[in-house]
Amino acid sequence: MKMQLNGMSAAAIPGAAWHKSARSNAAGNCVEVARLEDGEIAVRNSRFPEGPALIYTAAEMAAFLRGVKDGDFDFAL
């Protein structure tokens, strides 16, 4: 299994099936995610699909999503 590294080119992640939210706007300003073979989650900017991807464990992503749902990041809006 190939090791995925934070900041690596999203194009270099083999077999990644990228998904974006149905709530994405027409300008393409959105985040895309892909579940990797080892269960980690890759995140990239849809405007730069060949650009860098950030890699998170499933636990890290779950904690982040709980925080979003709980409003922990509403200050940034």
Secondary structure by P-SEA (a helix, b strand, c coil): ccccccccccccccccbbbbbccccccccbbbbbbccccbbbbbcccccccbbbbbcaaaaaaaaaaaaaccccccc
